[in-house]
Structure formats: structure tokens, C-alpha cells
Amino acid sequence: MFGKSNLMVFVCLLFVGNIVSGMDDNAVNVLLAKIKKADDPEGVKATIKTQIQKVETIFSGQKISTITIDKFPNKTRIDVNMPGVMTSTTCYNGKTAWEISPATGVREIKGKELDSIKLDMVRRIPSVNQRDVFEKIVVADKLETIGEFKCYKMTCTPKKEFNSTTPIVLYYDKEKLLLRKMNIVVDSKMGPMKMELTLEDYKKVNKMWVSMLSTIDQMGMKLKVKVLEYKINVKVDDSIFEKPKSK
């Protein structure tokens, strides 16, 4: 007979696909290891010393070209070109950060804006362990739906050394364990800016799963970002990260 106790079990089973039992640190560590293996099945990220990514951003019909050059662990340069409008460069060399554009000239980046760049730099190191970046990682009890995916929601509080108390929220799909969405607050020269990044169209590039298309929702504006090229371990000279002299 299908009694009350069996009925309760049946009802629980109906919902178990959308529930993640409370995770202790050990369980979270196991999940993090699986996530790391999922997008990098052959361990390529441990070998990456440099990476160059070219993307095209569409905003209000305008095509914006961006080249990001990273030399790990602590150097990055971002060149942005808006044809017929302006070009700009933002750079961090492990000690100082600067920006150059027609609007600002050469501007040194300091304070919370610099802290935000440092956190982003460390977080993007391909081989980095999440536990080296975040003081606390909490996995929500229930899965959340992002598009067609049921996702783990991970609320990650940066370590105190990064001078940020605002958590970064990451959503990984339960089946493939790939990052599907990220909510983050970036400290810019205009102050704190909330940003939602949705990642799509994963493809195998350099034996890793890379999102080739993403949507950025920022200040009510939506930008489509398409990856045009992604290279790793290309020779990068340190001189490109040097701050230019003001004219």
C-alpha cells in the first residue's frame, strides 16, 4: 500500500532535482574541484602564462573592438577602439594601474578602483583556486534557473586583502558545471557599478571550454560581446604594461 510515509518520500523525490542539501566546506571543495575539471578537462590552464583575447562588443549599433592581453600572475592591458569615436587603454603592471584616453589623458588609477582591478586580475588567473580568492563561498540550498539551465548559486565573499565586502555571485549549471551567469559590483571612476554577465555558446578552444558569446547588463544597458580570437602562451613583452609619460 502507498501509505503516507511513502507519499512523503515520493513528493520529496519530485523536488530533489531542484534542491542542493546544505553544503559544508568539504562538499563545496568537492564541487569546486569538479567545476575546475569541467571546463579544463586536460589541465591546460595550469600551463597558461599569457593570453590574448579579441572581442567585438555591439552597443546601440556601434561595434567596439577590445583586445585584452594578460601576463600572469599580475599584468593586464585592455585596448578599446570605438571607430570614429575614441580609443582608450587601461593597464595594470602588478604595482600601479593607469588609463589613457582623449578624455582623461594619462590618469593613474588608485583607491577602490585599483582594488577592483587587482581582484579581477587575480580572479582571472587560469590556474587560480577559488579558495585563494574568496574568504567565504556559500552554495544556495536550491538550484536556480538561468535560461534553460538549473544552476548552483555560489555567493563568494572576497578575502579581506582585496578590500571588497561585496560578494560575487556565480551560477554554474548542474549538468556540465559551466559558468552561466555572474553578478558583480565593479568600482570604476564613476563609482560602484552593478554588472550582470550571462555566458553562452561554449566551444572547445585550446582544449578548454570557452564562452564565445556573452551579454553584459550594466546600468540598464545591454551589450553583446562576441569572442573573435583567443590565444594562449604568446610571447608578451613587459614593456607594453609600462605607464606612458604625460605630455
C-alpha positions in Angstrom: 0.0 0.0 0.0 1.2 3.5 -0.8 1.0 5.0 2.7 1.5 8.5 4.0 5.2 7.9 4.6 5.8 6.6 1.1 3.8 9.6 -0.3 6.1 12.0 1.5 9.1 10.2 0.1 7.6 10.4 -3.4 6.9 14.2 -3.0 10.4 14.8 -1.8 11.8 12.9 -4.8 9.8 15.2 -7.2 11.7 18.2 -5.8 15.1 16.7 -5.2 16.4 17.7 -8.6 16.0 21.3 -7.7 17.4 21.1 -4.2 21.0 21.1 -3.1 21.4 19.9 0.5 23.3 22.3 2.7 26.9 22.1 1.8 29.7 22.2 4.3 33.2 23.3 3.3 34.3 19.9 2.3 31.3 19.4 0.0 31.9 22.9 -1.5 35.5 22.0 -2.1 34.5 18.8 -4.0 32.1 20.9 -6.1 34.8 23.4 -6.9 37.2 20.7 -8.0 34.5 19.3 -10.3 33.9 22.7 -11.8 37.6 23.2 -12.4 37.8 19.9 -14.2 34.7 20.5 -16.2 35.9 23.5 -18.3 39.5 22.4 -18.3 39.4 18.6 -18.6 43.1 18.3 -19.7 44.6 20.7 -17.2 45.7 23.2 -19.8 45.1 26.2 -17.5 48.0 25.2 -15.3 50.3 25.9 -18.3 49.0 29.3 -19.3 51.5 32.1 -18.8 49.9 34.6 -21.2 46.6 35.0 -23.0 45.3 37.3 -25.7 41.6 37.8 -26.3 40.0 39.8 -29.0 36.3 40.6 -28.7 33.7 42.6 -30.5 31.0 44.4 -28.5 27.7 45.6 -30.0 26.1 48.5 -28.3 23.4 50.7 -29.9 24.5 49.6 -33.4 28.1 50.6 -32.6 30.8 48.0 -32.9 33.5 48.3 -30.3 36.8 46.3 -30.6 38.6 45.2 -27.5 42.0 43.4 -27.1 42.9 42.1 -23.6 46.5 41.0 -23.1 47.2 39.2 -19.8 50.6 38.2 -18.5 50.1 36.2 -15.3 50.1 36.5 -12.4 49.7 40.3 -12.3 49.8 42.1 -15.6 47.0 43.1 -17.9 46.3 45.6 -20.7 43.0 46.4 -22.3 42.9 48.3 -25.6 39.4 49.6 -26.6 38.7 51.0 -30.1 35.4 52.7 -31.0 35.9 53.5 -34.7 35.4 57.2 -35.4 34.8 58.0 -31.7 37.8 57.2 -29.5 40.4 54.7 -28.3 41.5 54.0 -24.8 43.9 51.8 -22.9 43.7 50.6 -19.3 46.7 48.8 -17.8 47.9 47.2 -14.6 51.5 46.1 -14.1 51.4 44.4 -10.7 52.1 47.6 -8.9 50.3 50.5 -10.5 47.4 51.0 -12.9 46.7 53.7 -15.4 44.3 54.7 -18.1 44.9 56.8 -21.2 42.2 58.3 -23.4 41.5 61.5 -25.2 39.1 62.5 -22.4 41.5 61.8 -19.5 45.0 61.9 -20.9 47.2 59.7 -18.7 45.3 59.0 -15.5 46.7 57.0 -12.6 44.1 54.6 -11.1 44.0 54.5 -7.3 41.9 53.6 -4.3 38.9 51.3 -4.7 39.1 51.4 -8.5 42.6 49.9 -8.2 41.5 47.3 -5.7 38.8 46.2 -8.1 41.3 45.7 -10.9 43.6 43.7 -8.6 40.7 41.4 -7.6 39.7 40.9 -11.2 43.3 40.2 -12.2 43.7 37.5 -9.5 40.3 36.0 -10.2 41.1 35.6 -13.9 44.3 33.7 -13.4 43.5 30.5 -15.2 45.1 28.2 -12.6 43.8 30.1 -9.6 42.0 28.2 -6.8 38.7 29.9 -5.8 39.7 29.4 -2.2 42.7 31.6 -2.8 40.4 34.5 -3.8 37.4 34.1 -1.6 37.1 34.2 2.2 33.7 32.5 2.1 31.8 30.5 -0.5 28.2 29.7 0.2 26.2 27.4 -2.1 22.4 28.1 -2.0 20.1 25.3 -0.9 18.1 25.4 -4.1 19.1 25.4 -7.7 18.2 28.4 -9.7 17.0 28.5 -13.3 19.2 30.5 -15.7 17.8 30.3 -19.2 17.4 26.6 -19.9 19.8 25.5 -17.1 19.4 24.5 -13.5 22.3 26.1 -11.7 24.2 26.1 -8.4 24.2 29.6 -7.0 27.5 30.4 -5.3 27.8 33.6 -3.2 31.6 34.3 -2.9 33.0 36.9 -0.5 36.5 38.2 -1.5 39.3 37.9 1.0 40.0 41.0 3.1 43.2 41.7 1.3 41.2 42.8 -1.8 39.3 45.5 0.2 36.0 44.4 -1.1 33.0 43.5 1.0 30.6 43.0 -1.9 30.1 39.3 -2.8 30.4 38.0 -6.3 27.6 35.6 -7.2 28.4 32.8 -9.7 25.9 30.4 -11.3 27.2 27.1 -12.6 24.9 24.7 -14.4 24.3 21.4 -12.6 24.9 19.1 -15.7 28.0 20.5 -17.4 29.3 22.6 -14.4 30.0 25.6 -16.7 29.6 29.2 -15.6 26.3 30.6 -16.9 25.9 33.9 -15.1 27.8 36.2 -12.8 26.7 39.2 -10.7 29.5 41.5 -9.7 30.0 45.1 -8.5 32.9 46.9 -10.2 34.4 50.0 -8.7 35.0 52.4 -11.5 36.0 56.1 -11.8 32.2 56.8 -11.8 31.7 54.8 -8.5 30.4 51.3 -7.9 28.7 49.8 -10.9 26.5 46.6 -10.8 27.1 44.2 -13.6 25.3 41.1 -14.7 27.2 38.8 -17.2 25.4 36.0 -18.9 27.6 33.4 -20.7 26.6 31.4 -23.8 27.8 29.4 -26.8 30.6 27.4 -25.1 33.1 25.9 -27.6 36.3 23.9 -27.1 39.3 26.3 -27.7 42.8 25.3 -26.8 41.3 22.1 -25.3 39.2 24.2 -22.8 35.6 25.2 -22.8 35.3 28.9 -23.6 32.2 31.0 -23.7 32.2 32.7 -27.2 29.2 34.9 -26.6 28.0 36.8 -23.6 25.6 39.6 -22.6 26.5 42.3 -20.2 23.7 44.1 -18.4 25.0 47.3 -16.8 23.2 50.4 -15.7 20.2 49.4 -17.8 22.3 48.9 -20.9 22.7 45.5 -22.6 25.9 44.8 -24.5 26.5 41.7 -26.7 30.1 40.5 -26.6 31.5 38.1 -29.1 34.9 36.4 -28.8 36.7 36.7 -32.1 40.1 35.2 -31.1 41.6 33.6 -28.0 45.3 32.7 -27.9 47.5 31.4 -25.1 51.2 31.4 -24.3 52.1 34.0 -26.9 55.3 35.9 -26.1 54.4 39.2 -24.4 57.0 41.9 -23.6 56.7 43.6 -20.2 57.2 47.0 -21.9 53.6 47.1 -23.1 52.5 47.4 -19.5 54.7 50.5 -18.7 52.9 53.7 -17.9 53.5 56.3 -20.7 54.8 59.7 -19.8 52.3 62.6 -19.6 52.6 65.1 -22.4 
